[in-house]
Amino acid sequence: MEEFVASNHLHVMNEDNERTNFQRSRGKSKIDLNITNNQMLANITNCDISEEESASDHNIIKFSIRLDKHTTHENKFSEPRYRIKENQPNKLYEKLYYNIATTFQMEDKERHTDKIDLELNSQVNENTDIRQFTVKLEDVIQTIRREICRQKNPPNKEAKGKTVCWWKETLKIMRKRTNELGRRYLRKTSNDELTENRKNQYTEAKKEYQAAIRREKIRSWKKYCMTISQNNPWNEVYKLANNKTRSKQMITILQKSDGTKTETMIETLQLMLDQLILEDNHKEDTTYHVTIRKQTKQPLYTTDNKEFTKEEVRQVIESSQPKKAPGTNGITNEIVQLVFKVLPITMTAIYNASLRTGRFPDN
């Protein structure tokens, strides 16, 4: 065993712990080993043997795994989410008029909303790059959103550990009592009779706790089997008996051309992309390919392309759910609906400019 651990560059995590992870009436030892490799060694912390009752001869081993930025889920949306109160739309409209007039250099900042909408519409039609215009408009919306809208904080709830369906409050009380008797039994004392008495109390409590767990497991399983519909023979019990409930494992290892194998999911995906998708090399283009490339760079606008009407854009925007999660810019559907009420002509012009130029705004 020592040769295997040393030859494979493995490390035993619990060799320095004074507590034992196996204990019974005949004695105790460190029969359970926590083994890890070099890569995980730096990420494992707080490795310890718990004093909680495990209802077994083996004690509970606890440890923490620190996940770095490469292994955790990357949340690209770093902005907080905002929501609008009932009395805030009017304030948003006032701010929107003023900030638009300032950003787009309109002389009279107190003009009527229809005139502001018409002037923005003319700027959209005159601007050859629709992306530049939408970036400026988005900056205005983002500024107003941060000033007026209230941040929607997620509920601050303490993370609750997972539990099983058969766990009861009585089991929790029995486990607590068994832990107390176990700790009292482990306390050193010169009175052998007292030690033996504490040992018997702990042993009896542990047996009762284990028996209660077995009863609750059986009761829960019987209840599960009885609640399944009797009219369907292909129920969950049949699937469990035939081992058909396991999900198919995703293939994460592929063999490379040099005989080696991929080690991570990213490396596997990269190898699949390299094999299945050809490289777009301009030097290998034929005359047909050159023609296609030129056509893709030209705006595709024919007489069959009918412009969107204001009513069509209104229906699409108003039909979107206001409570849906926003994109990476944090602008919700609710805010888009309010902006459209202020700038219906401009919003319609942005859609038509995208259709006419063949370019979709980045934001």
N, C-alpha and C positions, 0 to 999 in steps of 0.2 A: 504493500500500500504506500509506504514511504517513497519507494522508487517510482511508482506511478505518479504521485503528486509532484515529485521533483523533476521528472523527465518531461512533464507536460506544463511546467511553469505554473502550477496551481498553488493556492495559499489557503491555509486553514484559518478561519475567522475567529473561532471560539477557543483557541488553545490557551489564551492568556486569561480566560475567565475563571474565577475561583469557584463559581457555582457549577454543579453537575447538571447535565440535561437528562439523566436517566436515574431513576431512584425506585427501589422496591424494598420489600422487607429483608431480603438477603444482603443488600448493599446498594451502592450507588457508583456511577462512573460517567465518563464523557464518551459514550458510545456513539452519539450523533455528531457528525462533523459538518460544519458549514464550509464548503469549498468554493472558491471563486478563482477567476483568472486575472491576469494583469490588467486587462481593460476595465473590469468591474471593481477592482480593488479600491481605486481612488474614489469611486462613487458610493461605496457602502459605508455608512456611519451608524453609530449608536447600536452596535451589535451587542445584545445582552440576553441573558436567560431570565424569563419572567418568573415572578413568584406566584402568579395566578394559577389556580387549579385547572389542569388540562383534562381531568377525568381519565388519565392514562398514566402509565409508568414513565412516559417521556414528558419532559417539561416543555413549555412553549418558548420558542426562540424568536425574538423580535429584532428587526434591523430596519434601517431606512436606506432607500436608494435615491441618490441625488441625480436628477435628470438634467442634462445640459440643454443648450439651445438646439442642438442637432437632433435630440431624441424627443423633445417635447413638441406639442402641436403649436405651430406658429400662427398666432393670431394677427393677421394683417391689418385688422381694423383697430387701430390704437386710439381713435377719437372716442370720447364718451358719447353715449346716445342721449338725445334731448327730446323732450316732449313739450307740447304747447298747451297752456292753460286755456280755459274758456274765454277769458277776457284779454288774451294776448294777440289775437289776429289783427285787431285795429292798430295796435301799437306796432306790430310787424309791418303793416302796410305803410305807416308813416315813415318808419325807418328805411323801408325799401325804396320809397320815392326819393328821399333825400340822398341816400347813398348811391343810387343809380345816377342821379343828376350830377353828383360830385365825381364819381368814377368815370363816367362817359362824357364829362366836360360839357354839361348843359348849362347855359347861362342862367336861366330862371329856374331856381330849385323849388319854387312853390307853384309850378304850373299844374294844369289839370292832368289827371292820370292818363286820360286818353291821348293827350299830346305827347306825354313821355313815352307811351307805348308805340305811337306812330313814329317818333324820332328814332327809337331803338330799332324798329322794324326797318327803317331806311338804312341804318348802319349795318344791319345784318345783310341786306341786299348789296350794299356797296363793298362790304368786306370780302376779300377773296379767300381769306383763311378763316373758316368758321370756327376752328379750334381756338384761335386767339380770342375771339369774341366770347366763346363759352367759358374760357378760363377766367376772364374778367368778371363775367356774370356770376360765376360760381364763387369767386372771392367775396363779392357783395353779399351773397346768400350766407356764406359761412360766417362772415362778420356779424350779420344780424342774428344768426342762430345762436352764436355764443353770447351775445349781449342780452337777448330777450328770453330765449327758451330756457326752461329749467332742465337741469341735468337729471336724467333718469338713472338713479343709482340702483344697482342690483341689490336684492334683499340680503342683508348681512346675517346669514344663517350659518351656524356652526356645522361643519361637515360631520355627518353621522356615519358611523361605521356600518358596513353591510351586516345583515342578520339573516337567519334562516326562518322559514315559515313556521317551523315547529317550536321555536324558542318562546318561552313563557316567562312571566314575571316571577313565578315560583322558582324556576330554574336559576334565575338571576340571584334570588335570595339564598338558595342552596349553595350556589357557587361562592357567594360572599362568605357564608358561614364556613364552608370547607376551607377556603383560603385562610380564614382567621385561625381555625383549628390547626392547619398545617404550619402556619408561622409560629403558633404557640408551642407546637411539638418540637420544632427545630431550635427553640431557645435552649441554651445549655443550662442544666441544673444538676446539682449534686445529689438530688433525691431520685434514686432509680425508680422507686414505686410511682412517683409523680410523673416521671418521664414515660413509664409504661402505660399509665392511665391516659395520658395525653395522646399517646400513639394509638391506643385502642379507640379513643373518641374520634380521632382523625380518620382512622381506617373505616370505621362504621359510617361516618358522614360521607366519605368518598364513595363507598359502595352504594349508599342511598342516592347520591347525586348521579352516579353512572346508571343506576337502574331507572331513575326518573327520566334521564335523557333517552334511554332505549324505549321506554314506554311512549314518550312524546313522538319519537320518530315513527314508531309503528302506527300510532294513532293518526298522525298526519298522513302517512302513506295510505292507510285504509280510507281516510276521508277523500284523498285525491282520486283514488280508484273508483269510489262510489259516485263522485260528482261528475265523472266523465259520462257522456251520453251512452246509454246502452244500445241505441239503434245503430251506432257506428262501430263496426268491429275493428276498423283501422284507426284506433284512437292512440293517445300518447303512450298508454301502457304497452300496446303492441309494438310501437316504435322503440320504446326503451328496452323491451325484451329482445328485440332483434338488432339492437345497437344501430338504429337508423336516425338518431337524433343529433349525431355529431355533424357539425358543419364541415364542409370540404376545406381542406387546408390550401392556402394560396402558395403556388410555386414561387419560391424566393431564391432558388439556386439554379443557375444555368452554367453549362460548360462553355468556356471560351475556345477560340480556335487554337490557342497554344496549349490546351489541355488543362489549364487551371479553371477554378470555379469561382463564381461571384460570391461575395461575402455579405453584401447588404442589399436591401430592396432598391436603393438608388442605383447601385451598380448593375443590378439585374435589369431594371427599366432602361438604363442607358444602352446596355447591350442589345436589348430588344429593338430599341429605336434605330441603332446603328445597322442592324440586320434587316429590318423590315422597311425602313424609309431610306430611299436613295439620297445621296448628296446632290444638292442643286448646283451643279457646276456650269457656269456660263460658257466655258471654253468648249464644252461638248454639245452646245446647242446646234440644231439644224436650222434651216431656213424657216421651217414651220414654227419652231420654238421661238425664234427671234421675233416673228410676227405676233405671236401670242403675247410675248412680253411687252411689246409696244402697245398692243390693244388694252392691256390691263392698266397701263399708265394713263390712258386717255379717259376722261369722264364719260361714262355711259349714260347719255341722256337723249332719249328719242321722243317722238310725238306720243308714244304709247304711255309714257310716264305722266300720269296725272298728279298734280300737286294735291297735298293734303288740305282739306278744308278745316276751318277753325272748329267746326262742330265735330269732325272726326277726331281731332286731337283732344277736344274736351271730353268726349266719351271715353277715350282710352285712359286719360289721366284720372278722371273721376271714378272709373271702374276699378282702379288699383286700390288695394287694401291699405288704409292709413297706418295700421298697426304692424305691418310687415317689417322685418329687419331691414335696415338701410344697407347700401353698398359701402365700399371702402371710404367714400368721402363723408359718410355720416348723414347725408341729406335724406330724410325720410319721405315717403310718399305723401304724408300729410303736409309737409313744407312745400313740395312740388305743386300740390293742389292749390295751396294759398298763393303761390307765386303766379300760377296760371290765371287766377282771378284778377290779378293786377296787370299781367302782361300777356293777354291771350294772343294778340297779333304777333308779338315778338316770339313767343314760344312756337307758334305755328310756322313762322318764318325760319326758325332754326331747323325744324324737321324738313322743310322743303329745301333749305340750303344743303342739308346732308344728302337728300335725294338727288339734287341737281349736280353737286360736285362729286358725289360718290365717296365722301369722307364722313366718317362718324366721329363726333367729338370724343376726346379722351375722357371727359367728365360729364 
